[in-house]
Amino acid sequence: MVLNSDINQRICQSINLQLDSLAEKILVRQLEVQPRPALSFDEERREWGLTDIRNHLTLLANAIHQSNPAFFAHYVKWAQELLEQTNQPVDDLNEALQVVREVLESVFPEDMREVIHQFLESNYDPKAEPSVEGVSFLTETLPLGPLAHVYLEILINGKKEEAIQLILDAVEEDHVSVRDIYTHVFTPVLKEAGRLWQINEISVADEHFITQTTLTLMSQLYLYFPEVQKKGHRLVAACVTGELHDIGLKMISDFFEMEGWETYFLGANTPRDSILDTLRTHNADLLALSANHPMLVSEIEAIITAIRSDKNLSGVKILVGGAPFNAETNLWHAIGADGCAKDVDEAVRLANSLLTGKA
């Protein structure tokens, strides 16, 4: 697929400038194709419908801006999975995207229509990716696999204190390192909990309980961090505005601390200005940003742009992570980051390389 960067940027800008009016046109057309009285006359439901359409348009604009059709395809896959998990008809999404194409191609000139069509009808098919349904993240042959399996089973049964004691005993009595607990127990257990929720074997409440118990344990394990010589490097770690899942980034921040870094973990849903102010206040060397929703990639890009335009932050290196970057391996580069890490070990290795000029 040959994509013209200038046209792409003009399309992206035009969609964003007309976002509300385009959403209205698309909703009107949807109601013509399939009349829905609840959407027509209930203002709250109508606004929900408009919000969904604006989300579709925003992600499409971002994908066009990045010249990356697969980025939009991954968003569609995510939306399909969400509908399936909430027992809503996937056909509604497919119908909505068809109307989006119809309206956009009626509004934009021919050269832009061709690009829009390419992105909406990309040959990339996310459904072709292997299903996670039968692939467990926990096996007995993995390092600490039996411990991870027992930990998850105890939590699924709702026994918080027993799960906490299991991990503390492993650290205190069996001398398992905190690093290994994070890497070989917490990480695969959280992934497995997410998979089990995705295939409806546990509830969202179960998944949240497992996450919150693990966060509680992580705070207790701080007392068992190894004593290391400080390196003089400073990390700021934050989830952007709208991102509420911060446990993965917390693990990364803790790993940096165990490596001798001074860390400033800001957590979930951090406003852009607060991130920039913290970088300046603490003279940070590295910023780690996380977002798991495709809608939030544009906010990460905006933060990176702000940092690159501030001469006082010219030395800050930027690592990004999260589901959109795992799905699209070159997305981090397209938005101007210095690197992308899929796990804690990779984050530390890459950060050390960036600061020593070896990356």
Contacts in CASP RR format, 6 or more apart in sequence:
PFRMAT RR
TARGET T0000
AUTHOR 0000-0000-0000
METHOD contacts of the structure
MODEL  1
MVLNSDINQRICQSINLQLDSLAEKILVRQLEVQPRPALSFDEERREWGL
TDIRNHLTLLANAIHQSNPAFFAHYVKWAQELLEQTNQPVDDLNEALQVV
REVLESVFPEDMREVIHQFLESNYDPKAEPSVEGVSFLTETLPLGPLAHV
YLEILINGKKEEAIQLILDAVEEDHVSVRDIYTHVFTPVLKEAGRLWQIN
EISVADEHFITQTTLTLMSQLYLYFPEVQKKGHRLVAACVTGELHDIGLK
MISDFFEMEGWETYFLGANTPRDSILDTLRTHNADLLALSANHPMLVSEI
EAIITAIRSDKNLSGVKILVGGAPFNAETNLWHAIGADGCAKDVDEAVRL
ANSLLTGKA
1 69 0 8 1.000
1 118 0 8 1.000
1 122 0 8 1.000
3 67 0 8 1.000
3 115 0 8 1.000
3 118 0 8 1.000
4 115 0 8 1.000
5 67 0 8 1.000
7 111 0 8 1.000
7 112 0 8 1.000
7 115 0 8 1.000
8 64 0 8 1.000
8 65 0 8 1.000
8 67 0 8 1.000
8 115 0 8 1.000
9 65 0 8 1.000
10 112 0 8 1.000
11 61 0 8 1.000
11 64 0 8 1.000
11 108 0 8 1.000
11 112 0 8 1.000
11 115 0 8 1.000
11 116 0 8 1.000
12 61 0 8 1.000
12 62 0 8 1.000
12 64 0 8 1.000
12 65 0 8 1.000
14 108 0 8 1.000
14 112 0 8 1.000
15 22 0 8 1.000
15 57 0 8 1.000
15 58 0 8 1.000
15 60 0 8 1.000
15 61 0 8 1.000
15 64 0 8 1.000
15 104 0 8 1.000
16 58 0 8 1.000
16 61 0 8 1.000
18 107 0 8 1.000
19 54 0 8 1.000
19 57 0 8 1.000
19 58 0 8 1.000
20 50 0 8 1.000
20 54 0 8 1.000
22 53 0 8 1.000
22 57 0 8 1.000
22 103 0 8 1.000
22 104 0 8 1.000
22 107 0 8 1.000
23 50 0 8 1.000
23 53 0 8 1.000
23 54 0 8 1.000
23 57 0 8 1.000
24 50 0 8 1.000
25 103 0 8 1.000
25 107 0 8 1.000
26 53 0 8 1.000
26 57 0 8 1.000
26 96 0 8 1.000
26 99 0 8 1.000
26 100 0 8 1.000
26 103 0 8 1.000
27 39 0 8 1.000
27 46 0 8 1.000
27 49 0 8 1.000
27 50 0 8 1.000
27 53 0 8 1.000
29 99 0 8 1.000
29 102 0 8 1.000
29 103 0 8 1.000
30 36 0 8 1.000
30 39 0 8 1.000
30 95 0 8 1.000
30 96 0 8 1.000
30 99 0 8 1.000
31 39 0 8 1.000
31 40 0 8 1.000
33 95 0 8 1.000
33 99 0 8 1.000
34 95 0 8 1.000
38 45 0 8 1.000
39 45 0 8 1.000
39 46 0 8 1.000
39 49 0 8 1.000
40 46 0 8 1.000
52 96 0 8 1.000
53 96 0 8 1.000
53 100 0 8 1.000
55 295 0 8 1.000
56 96 0 8 1.000
56 97 0 8 1.000
56 100 0 8 1.000
57 100 0 8 1.000
58 295 0 8 1.000
58 298 0 8 1.000
59 71 0 8 1.000
59 72 0 8 1.000
59 75 0 8 1.000
59 294 0 8 1.000
59 295 0 8 1.000
60 72 0 8 1.000
60 100 0 8 1.000
60 116 0 8 1.000
60 119 0 8 1.000
60 120 0 8 1.000
62 71 0 8 1.000
62 72 0 8 1.000
62 294 0 8 1.000
62 297 0 8 1.000
62 298 0 8 1.000
63 69 0 8 1.000
63 71 0 8 1.000
63 72 0 8 1.000
63 75 0 8 1.000
63 119 0 8 1.000
64 115 0 8 1.000
64 116 0 8 1.000
64 119 0 8 1.000
66 331 0 8 1.000
66 334 0 8 1.000
66 335 0 8 1.000
67 334 0 8 1.000
68 328 0 8 1.000
68 330 0 8 1.000
68 331 0 8 1.000
68 334 0 8 1.000
69 118 0 8 1.000
69 119 0 8 1.000
69 122 0 8 1.000
69 124 0 8 1.000
70 122 0 8 1.000
70 124 0 8 1.000
70 126 0 8 1.000
70 327 0 8 1.000
70 328 0 8 1.000
71 294 0 8 1.000
71 297 0 8 1.000
71 324 0 8 1.000
71 327 0 8 1.000
71 328 0 8 1.000
71 331 0 8 1.000
72 119 0 8 1.000
72 120 0 8 1.000
72 122 0 8 1.000
73 122 0 8 1.000
73 124 0 8 1.000
73 125 0 8 1.000
73 126 0 8 1.000
74 126 0 8 1.000
74 294 0 8 1.000
74 324 0 8 1.000
74 327 0 8 1.000
74 328 0 8 1.000
75 294 0 8 1.000
75 295 0 8 1.000
76 93 0 8 1.000
76 97 0 8 1.000
76 126 0 8 1.000
77 126 0 8 1.000
77 127 0 8 1.000
77 129 0 8 1.000
78 293 0 8 1.000
78 294 0 8 1.000
78 323 0 8 1.000
79 93 0 8 1.000
80 90 0 8 1.000
80 93 0 8 1.000
81 198 0 8 1.000
83 89 0 8 1.000
83 90 0 8 1.000
83 92 0 8 1.000
83 93 0 8 1.000
84 90 0 8 1.000
85 197 0 8 1.000
85 198 0 8 1.000
85 200 0 8 1.000
97 120 0 8 1.000
100 120 0 8 1.000
101 116 0 8 1.000
101 117 0 8 1.000
101 120 0 8 1.000
101 121 0 8 1.000
104 113 0 8 1.000
104 116 0 8 1.000
105 113 0 8 1.000
105 116 0 8 1.000
105 117 0 8 1.000
108 116 0 8 1.000
132 195 0 8 1.000
132 198 0 8 1.000
132 199 0 8 1.000
133 199 0 8 1.000
134 199 0 8 1.000
135 195 0 8 1.000
136 192 0 8 1.000
136 195 0 8 1.000
137 188 0 8 1.000
137 189 0 8 1.000
137 191 0 8 1.000
137 192 0 8 1.000
137 195 0 8 1.000
138 145 0 8 1.000
138 148 0 8 1.000
138 149 0 8 1.000
138 152 0 8 1.000
138 188 0 8 1.000
138 189 0 8 1.000
138 192 0 8 1.000
139 145 0 8 1.000
140 146 0 8 1.000
140 149 0 8 1.000
142 148 0 8 1.000
142 184 0 8 1.000
142 188 0 8 1.000
143 180 0 8 1.000
143 183 0 8 1.000
143 184 0 8 1.000
144 176 0 8 1.000
144 180 0 8 1.000
144 181 0 8 1.000
144 184 0 8 1.000
144 185 0 8 1.000
145 184 0 8 1.000
145 185 0 8 1.000
145 188 0 8 1.000
147 166 0 8 1.000
147 170 0 8 1.000
147 176 0 8 1.000
147 184 0 8 1.000
147 185 0 8 1.000
148 184 0 8 1.000
148 185 0 8 1.000
148 188 0 8 1.000
148 189 0 8 1.000
150 166 0 8 1.000
151 163 0 8 1.000
151 166 0 8 1.000
151 167 0 8 1.000
151 185 0 8 1.000
151 189 0 8 1.000
152 189 0 8 1.000
152 192 0 8 1.000
152 193 0 8 1.000
152 210 0 8 1.000
154 162 0 8 1.000
154 163 0 8 1.000
154 166 0 8 1.000
155 163 0 8 1.000
155 189 0 8 1.000
155 193 0 8 1.000
155 206 0 8 1.000
155 209 0 8 1.000
155 210 0 8 1.000
155 213 0 8 1.000
156 202 0 8 1.000
156 206 0 8 1.000
156 210 0 8 1.000
158 209 0 8 1.000
160 209 0 8 1.000
160 213 0 8 1.000
160 216 0 8 1.000
163 213 0 8 1.000
163 217 0 8 1.000
164 213 0 8 1.000
164 216 0 8 1.000
164 217 0 8 1.000
164 220 0 8 1.000
167 181 0 8 1.000
167 185 0 8 1.000
167 217 0 8 1.000
167 221 0 8 1.000
168 217 0 8 1.000
168 220 0 8 1.000
170 176 0 8 1.000
170 181 0 8 1.000
171 177 0 8 1.000
171 178 0 8 1.000
171 181 0 8 1.000
171 221 0 8 1.000
171 224 0 8 1.000
177 226 0 8 1.000
178 221 0 8 1.000
178 224 0 8 1.000
178 225 0 8 1.000
178 226 0 8 1.000
178 254 0 8 1.000
178 258 0 8 1.000
179 226 0 8 1.000
179 255 0 8 1.000
179 258 0 8 1.000
181 221 0 8 1.000
182 218 0 8 1.000
182 251 0 8 1.000
182 254 0 8 1.000
182 255 0 8 1.000
182 344 0 8 1.000
183 343 0 8 1.000
183 344 0 8 1.000
183 345 0 8 1.000
186 214 0 8 1.000
186 217 0 8 1.000
186 218 0 8 1.000
186 251 0 8 1.000
187 251 0 8 1.000
187 343 0 8 1.000
187 344 0 8 1.000
189 210 0 8 1.000
189 214 0 8 1.000
190 210 0 8 1.000
190 211 0 8 1.000
190 214 0 8 1.000
190 247 0 8 1.000
190 248 0 8 1.000
193 202 0 8 1.000
193 206 0 8 1.000
193 207 0 8 1.000
193 210 0 8 1.000
193 211 0 8 1.000
194 207 0 8 1.000
196 202 0 8 1.000
196 206 0 8 1.000
196 207 0 8 1.000
197 203 0 8 1.000
197 204 0 8 1.000
197 206 0 8 1.000
197 207 0 8 1.000
211 247 0 8 1.000
214 247 0 8 1.000
215 247 0 8 1.000
215 250 0 8 1.000
218 247 0 8 1.000
218 250 0 8 1.000
218 251 0 8 1.000
218 254 0 8 1.000
222 254 0 8 1.000
225 254 0 8 1.000
225 257 0 8 1.000
225 258 0 8 1.000
226 258 0 8 1.000
228 258 0 8 1.000
228 259 0 8 1.000
228 260 0 8 1.000
229 260 0 8 1.000
230 260 0 8 1.000
230 261 0 8 1.000
230 262 0 8 1.000
231 259 0 8 1.000
231 260 0 8 1.000
231 261 0 8 1.000
232 260 0 8 1.000
232 261 0 8 1.000
232 262 0 8 1.000
233 260 0 8 1.000
233 261 0 8 1.000
233 262 0 8 1.000
233 285 0 8 1.000
233 286 0 8 1.000
233 351 0 8 1.000
233 355 0 8 1.000
234 261 0 8 1.000
234 262 0 8 1.000
234 263 0 8 1.000
234 264 0 8 1.000
234 282 0 8 1.000
234 283 0 8 1.000
234 284 0 8 1.000
234 285 0 8 1.000
234 286 0 8 1.000
235 253 0 8 1.000
235 256 0 8 1.000
235 261 0 8 1.000
235 262 0 8 1.000
235 263 0 8 1.000
235 264 0 8 1.000
235 284 0 8 1.000
235 285 0 8 1.000
235 286 0 8 1.000
235 287 0 8 1.000
235 288 0 8 1.000
235 351 0 8 1.000
236 263 0 8 1.000
236 264 0 8 1.000
236 266 0 8 1.000
236 275 0 8 1.000
236 278 0 8 1.000
236 279 0 8 1.000
236 282 0 8 1.000
236 284 0 8 1.000
236 286 0 8 1.000
236 287 0 8 1.000
236 288 0 8 1.000
237 249 0 8 1.000
237 250 0 8 1.000
237 252 0 8 1.000
237 253 0 8 1.000
237 256 0 8 1.000
237 263 0 8 1.000
237 264 0 8 1.000
237 265 0 8 1.000
237 266 0 8 1.000
237 267 0 8 1.000
237 287 0 8 1.000
237 288 0 8 1.000
237 289 0 8 1.000
237 290 0 8 1.000
238 249 0 8 1.000
238 265 0 8 1.000
238 266 0 8 1.000
238 267 0 8 1.000
238 270 0 8 1.000
238 274 0 8 1.000
238 275 0 8 1.000
238 278 0 8 1.000
238 287 0 8 1.000
238 288 0 8 1.000
238 289 0 8 1.000
238 290 0 8 1.000
239 245 0 8 1.000
239 246 0 8 1.000
239 249 0 8 1.000
239 266 0 8 1.000
239 267 0 8 1.000
239 268 0 8 1.000
239 269 0 8 1.000
239 270 0 8 1.000
239 289 0 8 1.000
239 290 0 8 1.000
239 291 0 8 1.000
240 269 0 8 1.000
240 270 0 8 1.000
240 272 0 8 1.000
240 275 0 8 1.000
240 289 0 8 1.000
240 290 0 8 1.000
240 291 0 8 1.000
240 296 0 8 1.000
240 299 0 8 1.000
240 300 0 8 1.000
240 303 0 8 1.000
241 269 0 8 1.000
241 270 0 8 1.000
241 271 0 8 1.000
241 272 0 8 1.000
241 296 0 8 1.000
241 299 0 8 1.000
242 268 0 8 1.000
242 269 0 8 1.000
242 293 0 8 1.000
242 296 0 8 1.000
242 299 0 8 1.000
243 268 0 8 1.000
243 269 0 8 1.000
243 290 0 8 1.000
243 291 0 8 1.000
243 292 0 8 1.000
243 293 0 8 1.000
243 296 0 8 1.000
244 268 0 8 1.000
244 269 0 8 1.000
245 268 0 8 1.000
245 290 0 8 1.000
245 292 0 8 1.000
246 267 0 8 1.000
246 268 0 8 1.000
246 290 0 8 1.000
248 290 0 8 1.000
249 265 0 8 1.000
249 267 0 8 1.000
249 288 0 8 1.000
249 290 0 8 1.000
250 265 0 8 1.000
250 267 0 8 1.000
251 344 0 8 1.000
252 288 0 8 1.000
252 341 0 8 1.000
252 344 0 8 1.000
252 347 0 8 1.000
252 348 0 8 1.000
253 263 0 8 1.000
253 265 0 8 1.000
253 288 0 8 1.000
254 263 0 8 1.000
255 344 0 8 1.000
255 345 0 8 1.000
255 347 0 8 1.000
255 348 0 8 1.000
256 263 0 8 1.000
256 347 0 8 1.000
256 348 0 8 1.000
256 351 0 8 1.000
257 263 0 8 1.000
259 348 0 8 1.000
259 352 0 8 1.000
262 282 0 8 1.000
264 278 0 8 1.000
264 282 0 8 1.000
264 284 0 8 1.000
266 274 0 8 1.000
266 275 0 8 1.000
266 278 0 8 1.000
272 299 0 8 1.000
272 302 0 8 1.000
272 303 0 8 1.000
272 306 0 8 1.000
275 287 0 8 1.000
275 289 0 8 1.000
275 303 0 8 1.000
276 303 0 8 1.000
276 306 0 8 1.000
276 307 0 8 1.000
276 310 0 8 1.000
276 313 0 8 1.000
278 284 0 8 1.000
279 287 0 8 1.000
279 307 0 8 1.000
279 313 0 8 1.000
279 316 0 8 1.000
280 312 0 8 1.000
280 313 0 8 1.000
284 316 0 8 1.000
285 315 0 8 1.000
285 316 0 8 1.000
285 317 0 8 1.000
285 355 0 8 1.000
286 316 0 8 1.000
286 317 0 8 1.000
286 318 0 8 1.000
286 319 0 8 1.000
286 351 0 8 1.000
286 354 0 8 1.000
286 355 0 8 1.000
287 307 0 8 1.000
287 316 0 8 1.000
287 317 0 8 1.000
287 318 0 8 1.000
287 319 0 8 1.000
288 319 0 8 1.000
288 320 0 8 1.000
288 321 0 8 1.000
288 341 0 8 1.000
288 347 0 8 1.000
289 300 0 8 1.000
289 303 0 8 1.000
289 318 0 8 1.000
289 319 0 8 1.000
289 320 0 8 1.000
289 321 0 8 1.000
289 337 0 8 1.000
290 320 0 8 1.000
290 321 0 8 1.000
290 322 0 8 1.000
291 297 0 8 1.000
291 299 0 8 1.000
291 300 0 8 1.000
291 320 0 8 1.000
291 321 0 8 1.000
291 322 0 8 1.000
291 324 0 8 1.000
292 322 0 8 1.000
292 323 0 8 1.000
292 324 0 8 1.000
293 323 0 8 1.000
293 324 0 8 1.000
294 323 0 8 1.000
294 324 0 8 1.000
296 324 0 8 1.000
297 324 0 8 1.000
297 331 0 8 1.000
297 335 0 8 1.000
300 320 0 8 1.000
300 335 0 8 1.000
300 337 0 8 1.000
301 335 0 8 1.000
301 336 0 8 1.000
304 318 0 8 1.000
304 335 0 8 1.000
304 336 0 8 1.000
304 337 0 8 1.000
307 313 0 8 1.000
307 316 0 8 1.000
307 318 0 8 1.000
308 314 0 8 1.000
308 336 0 8 1.000
317 338 0 8 1.000
317 351 0 8 1.000
317 354 0 8 1.000
317 355 0 8 1.000
318 336 0 8 1.000
318 337 0 8 1.000
318 338 0 8 1.000
318 339 0 8 1.000
319 337 0 8 1.000
319 338 0 8 1.000
319 339 0 8 1.000
319 340 0 8 1.000
319 341 0 8 1.000
319 347 0 8 1.000
319 350 0 8 1.000
319 351 0 8 1.000
319 354 0 8 1.000
320 332 0 8 1.000
320 335 0 8 1.000
320 337 0 8 1.000
320 339 0 8 1.000
320 340 0 8 1.000
321 332 0 8 1.000
321 340 0 8 1.000
321 341 0 8 1.000
321 342 0 8 1.000
324 331 0 8 1.000
325 331 0 8 1.000
325 332 0 8 1.000
325 340 0 8 1.000
325 342 0 8 1.000
326 342 0 8 1.000
329 340 0 8 1.000
331 340 0 8 1.000
332 339 0 8 1.000
332 340 0 8 1.000
333 339 0 8 1.000
338 354 0 8 1.000
338 359 0 8 1.000
339 350 0 8 1.000
339 354 0 8 1.000
339 359 0 8 1.000
341 347 0 8 1.000
341 350 0 8 1.000
350 359 0 8 1.000
353 359 0 8 1.000
END
